Amino acid sequence: MSIKFWICPAILHSFDIHYFLFFIQYSSDLTPGPSPKERGVSERDFLIPYYPVFLHHSFFICSFVRLFNIRSALKGRHSSDIVPLTSYIIFTPCWLLTDCCPPPEIAELSDMEPVVIKTPRLQLKGLTPAIIHHLFNTLSKEEIMQFFGTDEKGYAHYLEMHEQGMETHRITLFVFLLISDATGETIGECGFHTLNKTHARAEVFYTLRHESDKRKGYMTEALEAVLNFGFTQLGLQRVEALVDSQNTASVRLLEKYGFTKEGTIRAHYRVNGVNEDSDCYSLLSREWKPGQA
């Protein structure tokens, strides 16, 4: 249930705003769960879900203060305090009704527990921005490199993601590490970046780290699982792929799964200081057919 309150300036003027600000600050110590640093978010973003709780505490205490003032006024101690009676009458329902608007739940499991998908030859380990932040906040460099199965260059890439940020209020990413069942080594990545939760679309990416692992069908195997996860679990309606027209292997891979070429985006992708064109392919949820490759 969602409830909105409109407070006119006259009522706000009669409200003891200094009490409100004090108890908002006091209530910030009551937030449960992991710290902002542990969650990899700012203090402001961390506190937003708990604002209804703060309002509950502050309105309750401020209304109590008003009740005391009214009681004193009725005894003739402070005749001027009769005026704030309106604020008490109006604000009391506010703090009573804040319990009807509980703070939104933070999806701990979906954010912090990696999704694991099995294919015939691979294990796909899903990573979210929250997991990546947590790794860098809790593990050593050597442990992080071992977790990602990467070298110094790969570590620097993930470190930059951690330090520079990976998401906004509507854009995020979902990465899968491709781990070989035969060797236990991470052989590549596949997943979604520019994942727009508002419009249910994302751009898919995929890469194999070593030349020796290419042309063995690994990415065909992984991409099917990732696309199926995107359409069925993330609720995507559209998946895009932007590729170099000269990358024939990538184009063939997309065509296997029914991607449609929509056109060419000119001067779209910068390589070695030069902007190159990208061909745009897309696949819609209604067009998705698992197992068609």
ZADO-1210 file (C-alpha; in nm, 4 decimals, padded with zeros to 6 digits):
<atoms>
<atom x="00.0000" y="00.0000" z="00.0000" code="MET" pos="1"/>
<atom x="00.1420" y="00.3382" z="-00.0998" code="SER" pos="2"/>
<atom x="00.0419" y="00.6569" z="00.0839" code="ILE" pos="3"/>
<atom x="00.1488" y="01.0106" z="-00.0051" code="LYS" pos="4"/>
<atom x="00.1137" y="01.3154" z="00.2187" code="PHE" pos="5"/>
<atom x="00.0907" y="01.6785" z="00.1080" code="TRP" pos="6"/>
<atom x="00.1892" y="01.9275" z="00.3783" code="ILE" pos="7"/>
<atom x="00.1063" y="02.2954" z="00.3272" code="CYS" pos="8"/>
<atom x="00.3577" y="02.5625" z="00.4388" code="PRO" pos="9"/>
<atom x="00.1300" y="02.6787" z="00.7224" code="ALA" pos="10"/>
<atom x="00.1230" y="02.3335" z="00.8796" code="ILE" pos="11"/>
<atom x="00.4954" y="02.2869" z="00.8250" code="LEU" pos="12"/>
<atom x="00.5560" y="02.6224" z="00.9921" code="HIS" pos="13"/>
<atom x="00.3673" y="02.5092" z="01.3012" code="SER" pos="14"/>
<atom x="00.5697" y="02.1884" z="01.3173" code="PHE" pos="15"/>
<atom x="00.8813" y="02.1833" z="01.5337" code="ASP" pos="16"/>
<atom x="01.1223" y="02.1183" z="01.2476" code="ILE" pos="17"/>
<atom x="01.4247" y="02.1127" z="01.4767" code="HIS" pos="18"/>
<atom x="01.2801" y="01.8116" z="01.6578" code="TYR" pos="19"/>
<atom x="01.2250" y="01.6438" z="01.3205" code="PHE" pos="20"/>
<atom x="01.5829" y="01.6955" z="01.2035" code="LEU" pos="21"/>
<atom x="01.7259" y="01.5799" z="01.5344" code="PHE" pos="22"/>
<atom x="01.5364" y="01.2533" z="01.5360" code="PHE" pos="23"/>
<atom x="01.6029" y="01.1868" z="01.1695" code="ILE" pos="24"/>
<atom x="01.9721" y="01.1960" z="01.2605" code="GLN" pos="25"/>
<atom x="01.9046" y="00.9825" z="01.5688" code="TYR" pos="26"/>
<atom x="01.7102" y="00.7249" z="01.3694" code="SER" pos="27"/>
<atom x="01.9934" y="00.6795" z="01.1183" code="SER" pos="28"/>
<atom x="02.1669" y="00.4693" z="01.3842" code="ASP" pos="29"/>
<atom x="01.8776" y="00.2230" z="01.3745" code="LEU" pos="30"/>
<atom x="01.9309" y="00.0960" z="01.0178" code="THR" pos="31"/>
<atom x="01.9865" y="-00.2813" z="01.0183" code="PRO" pos="32"/>
<atom x="02.1998" y="-00.4972" z="00.7922" code="GLY" pos="33"/>
<atom x="02.5365" y="-00.4433" z="00.6224" code="PRO" pos="34"/>
<atom x="02.7060" y="-00.1059" z="00.6107" code="SER" pos="35"/>
<atom x="02.7035" y="00.1100" z="00.2951" code="PRO" pos="36"/>
<atom x="03.0675" y="00.0209" z="00.2306" code="LYS" pos="37"/>
<atom x="02.9891" y="-00.3508" z="00.2513" code="GLU" pos="38"/>
<atom x="02.7050" y="-00.3087" z="00.0018" code="ARG" pos="39"/>
<atom x="02.9117" y="-00.0904" z="-00.2299" code="GLY" pos="40"/>
<atom x="02.6686" y="00.2026" z="-00.2293" code="VAL" pos="41"/>
<atom x="02.6736" y="00.5617" z="-00.1106" code="SER" pos="42"/>
<atom x="02.5486" y="00.6679" z="00.2325" code="GLU" pos="43"/>
<atom x="02.2596" y="00.8531" z="00.0670" code="ARG" pos="44"/>
<atom x="02.1486" y="00.5566" z="-00.1460" code="ASP" pos="45"/>
<atom x="02.1895" y="00.3231" z="00.1511" code="PHE" pos="46"/>
<atom x="01.9520" y="00.5253" z="00.3708" code="LEU" pos="47"/>
<atom x="01.6774" y="00.5867" z="00.1145" code="ILE" pos="48"/>
<atom x="01.4877" y="00.2585" z="00.1775" code="PRO" pos="49"/>
<atom x="01.4732" y="00.3397" z="00.5489" code="TYR" pos="50"/>
<atom x="01.3233" y="00.6895" z="00.5252" code="TYR" pos="51"/>
<atom x="00.9730" y="00.5622" z="00.6162" code="PRO" pos="52"/>
<atom x="01.1227" y="00.4138" z="00.9347" code="VAL" pos="53"/>
<atom x="01.2891" y="00.7474" z="01.0173" code="PHE" pos="54"/>
<atom x="00.9588" y="00.9252" z="00.9618" code="LEU" pos="55"/>
<atom x="00.7860" y="00.6863" z="01.1961" code="HIS" pos="56"/>
<atom x="01.0291" y="00.7623" z="01.4803" code="HIS" pos="57"/>
<atom x="01.0390" y="01.1364" z="01.4195" code="SER" pos="58"/>
<atom x="00.6632" y="01.1837" z="01.3764" code="PHE" pos="59"/>
<atom x="00.5921" y="00.9749" z="01.6855" code="PHE" pos="60"/>
<atom x="00.8254" y="01.1745" z="01.9083" code="ILE" pos="61"/>
<atom x="00.7300" y="01.5107" z="01.7606" code="CYS" pos="62"/>
<atom x="00.3614" y="01.4328" z="01.8062" code="SER" pos="63"/>
<atom x="00.4333" y="01.3391" z="02.1659" code="PHE" pos="64"/>
<atom x="00.6024" y="01.6756" z="02.2132" code="VAL" pos="65"/>
<atom x="00.2996" y="01.8480" z="02.0622" code="ARG" pos="66"/>
<atom x="00.0670" y="01.6579" z="02.2956" code="LEU" pos="67"/>
<atom x="00.2680" y="01.7776" z="02.5932" code="PHE" pos="68"/>
<atom x="00.2482" y="02.1380" z="02.4678" code="ASN" pos="69"/>
<atom x="-00.1276" y="02.1124" z="02.4129" code="ILE" pos="70"/>
<atom x="-00.1766" y="01.9680" z="02.7603" code="ARG" pos="71"/>
<atom x="00.0209" y="02.2588" z="02.9052" code="SER" pos="72"/>
<atom x="-00.1750" y="02.5060" z="02.6964" code="ALA" pos="73"/>
<atom x="-00.5076" y="02.3679" z="02.8174" code="LEU" pos="74"/>
<atom x="-00.3862" y="02.4253" z="03.1726" code="LYS" pos="75"/>
<atom x="-00.3256" y="02.7877" z="03.0820" code="GLY" pos="76"/>
<atom x="00.0543" y="02.7780" z="03.0983" code="ARG" pos="77"/>
<atom x="00.1210" y="02.8840" z="02.7392" code="HIS" pos="78"/>
<atom x="-00.1811" y="03.0166" z="02.5562" code="SER" pos="79"/>
<atom x="00.0191" y="03.0492" z="02.2323" code="SER" pos="80"/>
<atom x="00.0657" y="02.6736" z="02.2216" code="ASP" pos="81"/>
<atom x="-00.3005" y="02.6244" z="02.1408" code="ILE" pos="82"/>
<atom x="-00.2154" y="02.7102" z="01.7758" code="VAL" pos="83"/>
<atom x="-00.0065" y="02.3945" z="01.7066" code="PRO" pos="84"/>
<atom x="-00.3121" y="02.1795" z="01.7846" code="LEU" pos="85"/>
<atom x="-00.3713" y="02.1527" z="01.4076" code="THR" pos="86"/>
<atom x="-00.0242" y="02.0138" z="01.3504" code="SER" pos="87"/>
<atom x="-00.0788" y="01.7499" z="01.6199" code="TYR" pos="88"/>
<atom x="-00.4110" y="01.6433" z="01.4698" code="ILE" pos="89"/>
<atom x="-00.2654" y="01.6227" z="01.1185" code="ILE" pos="90"/>
<atom x="00.0748" y="01.4724" z="01.1944" code="PHE" pos="91"/>
<atom x="-00.0498" y="01.2038" z="01.4324" code="THR" pos="92"/>
<atom x="-00.2163" y="01.0073" z="01.1473" code="PRO" pos="93"/>
<atom x="00.1095" y="01.0466" z="00.9521" code="CYS" pos="94"/>
<atom x="00.3207" y="00.8591" z="01.2033" code="TRP" pos="95"/>
<atom x="00.0465" y="00.6034" z="01.2596" code="LEU" pos="96"/>
<atom x="00.0232" y="00.5357" z="00.8854" code="LEU" pos="97"/>
<atom x="00.3959" y="00.5084" z="00.8213" code="THR" pos="98"/>
<atom x="00.3690" y="00.1457" z="00.9382" code="ASP" pos="99"/>
<atom x="00.1443" y="00.0938" z="00.6346" code="CYS" pos="100"/>
<atom x="00.4403" y="00.1941" z="00.4136" code="CYS" pos="101"/>
<atom x="00.7241" y="-00.0373" z="00.5244" code="PRO" pos="102"/>
<atom x="01.0695" y="00.0226" z="00.3739" code="PRO" pos="103"/>
<atom x="01.1243" y="-00.1717" z="00.0513" code="PRO" pos="104"/>
<atom x="01.3093" y="-00.4961" z="00.1026" code="GLU" pos="105"/>
<atom x="01.6666" y="-00.5115" z="-00.0236" code="ILE" pos="106"/>
<atom x="01.7169" y="-00.8243" z="-00.2323" code="ALA" pos="107"/>
<atom x="02.0074" y="-00.9710" z="-00.0372" code="GLU" pos="108"/>
<atom x="02.0082" y="-01.3139" z="-00.2014" code="LEU" pos="109"/>
<atom x="01.9767" y="-01.2000" z="-00.5629" code="SER" pos="110"/>
<atom x="02.2434" y="-00.9349" z="-00.5118" code="ASP" pos="111"/>
<atom x="02.4981" y="-01.1280" z="-00.3095" code="MET" pos="112"/>
<atom x="02.4641" y="-01.4977" z="-00.3950" code="GLU" pos="113"/>
<atom x="02.6048" y="-01.5887" z="-00.7374" code="PRO" pos="114"/>
<atom x="02.3792" y="-01.7666" z="-00.9840" code="VAL" pos="115"/>
<atom x="02.5333" y="-02.0894" z="-01.1133" code="VAL" pos="116"/>
<atom x="02.4214" y="-02.2437" z="-01.4430" code="ILE" pos="117"/>
<atom x="02.5438" y="-02.5808" z="-01.5684" code="LYS" pos="118"/>
<atom x="02.5913" y="-02.6623" z="-01.9356" code="THR" pos="119"/>
<atom x="02.7350" y="-02.9853" z="-02.0830" code="PRO" pos="120"/>
<atom x="03.0969" y="-02.8662" z="-02.0537" code="ARG" pos="121"/>
<atom x="03.0838" y="-02.5438" z="-01.8543" code="LEU" pos="122"/>
<atom x="02.9831" y="-02.3936" z="-01.5250" code="GLN" pos="123"/>
<atom x="02.8583" y="-02.0355" z="-01.5507" code="LEU" pos="124"/>
<atom x="02.9068" y="-01.8365" z="-01.2300" code="LYS" pos="125"/>
<atom x="02.6977" y="-01.5197" z="-01.2200" code="GLY" pos="126"/>
<atom x="02.8312" y="-01.1963" z="-01.0746" code="LEU" pos="127"/>
<atom x="02.6507" y="-00.8732" z="-00.9873" code="THR" pos="128"/>
<atom x="02.8048" y="-00.5340" z="-00.9045" code="PRO" pos="129"/>
<atom x="02.7291" y="-00.5995" z="-00.5353" code="ALA" pos="130"/>
<atom x="02.9313" y="-00.9224" z="-00.5435" code="ILE" pos="131"/>
<atom x="03.2256" y="-00.7559" z="-00.7195" code="ILE" pos="132"/>
<atom x="03.2271" y="-00.4706" z="-00.4657" code="HIS" pos="133"/>
<atom x="03.2118" y="-00.7232" z="-00.1815" code="HIS" pos="134"/>
<atom x="03.5100" y="-00.9171" z="-00.3188" code="LEU" pos="135"/>
<atom x="03.7282" y="-00.6065" z="-00.3378" code="PHE" pos="136"/>
<atom x="03.6168" y="-00.4926" z="00.0079" code="ASN" pos="137"/>
<atom x="03.6935" y="-00.8244" z="00.1780" code="THR" pos="138"/>
<atom x="03.9588" y="-01.0208" z="-00.0161" code="LEU" pos="139"/>
<atom x="04.3254" y="-00.9688" z="-00.0920" code="SER" pos="140"/>
<atom x="04.4534" y="-00.9067" z="-00.4415" code="LYS" pos="141"/>
<atom x="04.5757" y="-01.2641" z="-00.4729" code="GLU" pos="142"/>
<atom x="04.2402" y="-01.4044" z="-00.3600" code="GLU" pos="143"/>
<atom x="04.0541" y="-01.1837" z="-00.6069" code="ILE" pos="144"/>
<atom x="04.2770" y="-01.2920" z="-00.8942" code="MET" pos="145"/>
<atom x="04.2181" y="-01.6539" z="-00.7990" code="GLN" pos="146"/>
<atom x="03.8411" y="-01.6042" z="-00.7786" code="PHE" pos="147"/>
<atom x="03.8227" y="-01.4482" z="-01.1251" code="PHE" pos="148"/>
<atom x="04.0886" y="-01.6804" z="-01.2619" code="GLY" pos="149"/>
<atom x="04.2652" y="-01.3853" z="-01.4162" code="THR" pos="150"/>
<atom x="04.6066" y="-01.2243" z="-01.4536" code="ASP" pos="151"/>
<atom x="04.7279" y="-00.8743" z="-01.3626" code="GLU" pos="152"/>
<atom x="04.5551" y="-00.7197" z="-01.6648" code="LYS" pos="153"/>
<atom x="04.2237" y="-00.8832" z="-01.5765" code="GLY" pos="154"/>
<atom x="04.2613" y="-00.7782" z="-01.2144" code="TYR" pos="155"/>
<atom x="04.3172" y="-00.4178" z="-01.3214" code="ALA" pos="156"/>
<atom x="04.0002" y="-00.4351" z="-01.5328" code="HIS" pos="157"/>
<atom x="03.7827" y="-00.5546" z="-01.2427" code="TYR" pos="158"/>
<atom x="03.9493" y="-00.3097" z="-01.0048" code="LEU" pos="159"/>
<atom x="03.8553" y="-00.0241" z="-01.2380" code="GLU" pos="160"/>
<atom x="03.4970" y="-00.1506" z="-01.2421" code="MET" pos="161"/>
<atom x="03.4965" y="-00.1528" z="-00.8619" code="HIS" pos="162"/>
<atom x="03.6469" y="00.1944" z="-00.8269" code="GLU" pos="163"/>
<atom x="03.4696" y="00.3716" z="-01.1142" code="GLN" pos="164"/>
<atom x="03.1284" y="00.2125" z="-01.0620" code="GLY" pos="165"/>
<atom x="02.9173" y="-00.0293" z="-01.2647" code="MET" pos="166"/>
<atom x="02.5595" y="00.0949" z="-01.2375" code="GLU" pos="167"/>
<atom x="02.3248" y="00.3888" z="-01.2060" code="THR" pos="168"/>
<atom x="01.9678" y="00.4107" z="-01.0766" code="HIS" pos="169"/>
<atom x="01.8462" y="00.2204" z="-01.3843" code="ARG" pos="170"/>
<atom x="02.1530" y="00.0721" z="-01.5596" code="ILE" pos="171"/>
<atom x="02.3444" y="-00.2294" z="-01.4274" code="THR" pos="172"/>
<atom x="02.5221" y="-00.5440" z="-01.5498" code="LEU" pos="173"/>
<atom x="02.5233" y="-00.9196" z="-01.4988" code="PHE" pos="174"/>
<atom x="02.8443" y="-01.1099" z="-01.5748" code="VAL" pos="175"/>
<atom x="02.8961" y="-01.4845" z="-01.6023" code="PHE" pos="176"/>
<atom x="03.2408" y="-01.6373" z="-01.5607" code="LEU" pos="177"/>
<atom x="03.2789" y="-01.9379" z="-01.7932" code="LEU" pos="178"/>
<atom x="03.4526" y="-02.2162" z="-01.6012" code="ILE" pos="179"/>
<atom x="03.5643" y="-02.5325" z="-01.7775" code="SER" pos="180"/>
<atom x="03.4485" y="-02.8582" z="-01.6173" code="ASP" pos="181"/>
<atom x="03.7544" y="-03.0348" z="-01.7560" code="ALA" pos="182"/>
<atom x="04.0195" y="-02.8022" z="-01.6082" code="THR" pos="183"/>
<atom x="03.8366" y="-02.5889" z="-01.3499" code="GLY" pos="184"/>
<atom x="03.9849" y="-02.2795" z="-01.5149" code="GLU" pos="185"/>
<atom x="03.7976" y="-01.9639" z="-01.6134" code="THR" pos="186"/>
<atom x="03.8112" y="-01.9519" z="-01.9922" code="ILE" pos="187"/>
<atom x="03.5991" y="-01.6435" z="-02.0613" code="GLY" pos="188"/>
<atom x="03.3076" y="-01.4193" z="-01.9778" code="GLU" pos="189"/>
<atom x="02.9565" y="-01.3777" z="-02.1121" code="CYS" pos="190"/>
<atom x="02.6696" y="-01.1668" z="-01.9874" code="GLY" pos="191"/>
<atom x="02.4784" y="-00.8427" z="-02.0100" code="PHE" pos="192"/>
<atom x="02.6023" y="-00.4869" z="-01.9763" code="HIS" pos="193"/>
<atom x="02.4007" y="-00.1684" z="-02.0251" code="THR" pos="194"/>
<atom x="02.1214" y="-00.3709" z="-01.8655" code="LEU" pos="195"/>
<atom x="01.8307" y="-00.1278" z="-01.8463" code="ASN" pos="196"/>
<atom x="01.5883" y="-00.2510" z="-01.5813" code="LYS" pos="197"/>
<atom x="01.3327" y="00.0196" z="-01.6599" code="THR" pos="198"/>
<atom x="01.2969" y="-00.0749" z="-02.0268" code="HIS" pos="199"/>
<atom x="01.3825" y="-00.4470" z="-01.9906" code="ALA" pos="200"/>
<atom x="01.6658" y="-00.4472" z="-02.2420" code="ARG" pos="201"/>
<atom x="02.0384" y="-00.5187" z="-02.2370" code="ALA" pos="202"/>
<atom x="02.3440" y="-00.5542" z="-02.4562" code="GLU" pos="203"/>
<atom x="02.5010" y="-00.8991" z="-02.4585" code="VAL" pos="204"/>
<atom x="02.8783" y="-00.9480" z="-02.4607" code="PHE" pos="205"/>
<atom x="03.1012" y="-01.2545" z="-02.4797" code="TYR" pos="206"/>
<atom x="03.4717" y="-01.3265" z="-02.4910" code="THR" pos="207"/>
<atom x="03.7116" y="-01.6195" z="-02.4652" code="LEU" pos="208"/>
<atom x="04.0473" y="-01.5478" z="-02.3070" code="ARG" pos="209"/>
<atom x="04.2663" y="-01.7912" z="-02.4993" code="HIS" pos="210"/>
<atom x="04.2925" y="-01.8626" z="-02.8694" code="GLU" pos="211"/>
<atom x="04.3176" y="-02.2350" z="-02.7925" code="SER" pos="212"/>
<atom x="03.9590" y="-02.2357" z="-02.6595" code="ASP" pos="213"/>
<atom x="03.8061" y="-02.0820" z="-02.9721" code="LYS" pos="214"/>
<atom x="03.6283" y="-02.2778" z="-03.2469" code="ARG" pos="215"/>
<atom x="03.5297" y="-02.5500" z="-02.9997" code="LYS" pos="216"/>
<atom x="03.1680" y="-02.4467" z="-02.9495" code="GLY" pos="217"/>
<atom x="03.2168" y="-02.3108" z="-02.5980" code="TYR" pos="218"/>
<atom x="03.0551" y="-01.9763" z="-02.6701" code="MET" pos="219"/>
<atom x="02.7653" y="-02.1344" z="-02.8562" code="THR" pos="220"/>
<atom x="02.7043" y="-02.3416" z="-02.5447" code="GLU" pos="221"/>
<atom x="02.7403" y="-02.0498" z="-02.3036" code="ALA" pos="222"/>
<atom x="02.5407" y="-01.7937" z="-02.5026" code="LEU" pos="223"/>
<atom x="02.2311" y="-02.0142" z="-02.5136" code="GLU" pos="224"/>
<atom x="02.2308" y="-02.0448" z="-02.1333" code="ALA" pos="225"/>
<atom x="02.2910" y="-01.6716" z="-02.0845" code="VAL" pos="226"/>
<atom x="02.0174" y="-01.5679" z="-02.3285" code="LEU" pos="227"/>
<atom x="01.7714" y="-01.8084" z="-02.1692" code="ASN" pos="228"/>
<atom x="01.8565" y="-01.6674" z="-01.8248" code="PHE" pos="229"/>
<atom x="01.8081" y="-01.3129" z="-01.9532" code="GLY" pos="230"/>
<atom x="01.4675" y="-01.3757" z="-02.1043" code="PHE" pos="231"/>
<atom x="01.3268" y="-01.6104" z="-01.8386" code="THR" pos="232"/>
<atom x="01.4892" y="-01.4902" z="-01.5149" code="GLN" pos="233"/>
<atom x="01.5766" y="-01.1239" z="-01.5734" code="LEU" pos="234"/>
<atom x="01.2583" y="-01.0562" z="-01.7688" code="GLY" pos="235"/>
<atom x="01.4354" y="-00.8968" z="-02.0651" code="LEU" pos="236"/>
<atom x="01.2240" y="-00.8091" z="-02.3659" code="GLN" pos="237"/>
<atom x="01.5116" y="-00.7151" z="-02.5949" code="ARG" pos="238"/>
<atom x="01.8767" y="-00.8189" z="-02.6186" code="VAL" pos="239"/>
<atom x="02.1141" y="-00.6238" z="-02.8407" code="GLU" pos="240"/>
<atom x="02.4554" y="-00.7129" z="-02.9787" code="ALA" pos="241"/>
<atom x="02.6940" y="-00.4611" z="-03.1356" code="LEU" pos="242"/>
<atom x="02.9676" y="-00.6175" z="-03.3464" code="VAL" pos="243"/>
<atom x="03.2289" y="-00.5355" z="-03.6035" code="ASP" pos="244"/>
<atom x="03.1051" y="-00.6391" z="-03.9467" code="SER" pos="245"/>
<atom x="03.4441" y="-00.8014" z="-04.0094" code="GLN" pos="246"/>
<atom x="03.4000" y="-01.0306" z="-03.7079" code="ASN" pos="247"/>
<atom x="03.2375" y="-01.3091" z="-03.9054" code="THR" pos="248"/>
<atom x="03.2586" y="-01.5635" z="-03.6214" code="ALA" pos="249"/>
<atom x="03.0587" y="-01.3349" z="-03.3931" code="SER" pos="250"/>
<atom x="02.8026" y="-01.2629" z="-03.6657" code="VAL" pos="251"/>
<atom x="02.7529" y="-01.6365" z="-03.7285" code="ARG" pos="252"/>
<atom x="02.7070" y="-01.6957" z="-03.3559" code="LEU" pos="253"/>
<atom x="02.4332" y="-01.4332" z="-03.3353" code="LEU" pos="254"/>
<atom x="02.2574" y="-01.5644" z="-03.6448" code="GLU" pos="255"/>
<atom x="02.2473" y="-01.9124" z="-03.4915" code="LYS" pos="256"/>
<atom x="02.0181" y="-01.7803" z="-03.2206" code="TYR" pos="257"/>
<atom x="01.7940" y="-01.5787" z="-03.4479" code="GLY" pos="258"/>
<atom x="01.9358" y="-01.2285" z="-03.4020" code="PHE" pos="259"/>
<atom x="01.8233" y="-00.9801" z="-03.6667" code="THR" pos="260"/>
<atom x="02.0537" y="-00.7173" z="-03.8116" code="LYS" pos="261"/>
<atom x="01.8899" y="-00.3785" z="-03.7668" code="GLU" pos="262"/>
<atom x="02.1535" y="-00.1559" z="-03.9224" code="GLY" pos="263"/>
<atom x="02.4913" y="00.0072" z="-03.8742" code="THR" pos="264"/>
<atom x="02.5803" y="00.2582" z="-03.6055" code="ILE" pos="265"/>
<atom x="02.8439" y="00.4870" z="-03.7538" code="ARG" pos="266"/>
<atom x="03.1591" y="00.5837" z="-03.5629" code="ALA" pos="267"/>
<atom x="03.0233" y="00.3995" z="-03.2618" code="HIS" pos="268"/>
<atom x="03.3151" y="00.2073" z="-03.1083" code="TYR" pos="269"/>
<atom x="03.6602" y="00.3482" z="-03.0371" code="ARG" pos="270"/>
<atom x="03.9581" y="00.1205" z="-03.1073" code="VAL" pos="271"/>
<atom x="04.3125" y="00.2548" z="-03.0638" code="ASN" pos="272"/>
<atom x="04.1881" y="00.6125" z="-03.0811" code="GLY" pos="273"/>
<atom x="03.9776" y="00.5574" z="-03.3944" code="VAL" pos="274"/>
<atom x="03.5964" y="00.5389" z="-03.3938" code="ASN" pos="275"/>
<atom x="03.4706" y="00.2431" z="-03.5957" code="GLU" pos="276"/>
<atom x="03.1230" y="00.1412" z="-03.7106" code="ASP" pos="277"/>
<atom x="02.9205" y="-00.1235" z="-03.5281" code="SER" pos="278"/>
<atom x="02.6504" y="-00.3445" z="-03.6747" code="ASP" pos="279"/>
<atom x="02.3467" y="-00.3646" z="-03.4456" code="CYS" pos="280"/>
<atom x="02.1724" y="-00.7006" z="-03.4017" code="TYR" pos="281"/>
<atom x="01.8740" y="-00.7693" z="-03.1768" code="SER" pos="282"/>
<atom x="01.6673" y="-01.0570" z="-03.0424" code="LEU" pos="283"/>
<atom x="01.3246" y="-01.0122" z="-02.8797" code="LEU" pos="284"/>
<atom x="01.1798" y="-01.2334" z="-02.6081" code="SER" pos="285"/>
<atom x="00.8952" y="-01.3469" z="-02.8347" code="ARG" pos="286"/>
<atom x="01.1545" y="-01.4608" z="-03.0915" code="GLU" pos="287"/>
<atom x="01.3638" y="-01.6605" z="-02.8449" code="TRP" pos="288"/>
<atom x="01.3713" y="-02.0362" z="-02.9128" code="LYS" pos="289"/>
<atom x="01.6042" y="-02.2363" z="-02.6840" code="PRO" pos="290"/>
<atom x="01.7987" y="-02.5139" z="-02.8498" code="GLY" pos="291"/>
<atom x="01.7758" y="-02.3760" z="-03.2026" code="GLN" pos="292"/>
<atom x="02.1539" y="-02.3463" z="-03.2572" code="ALA" pos="293"/>
</atoms>
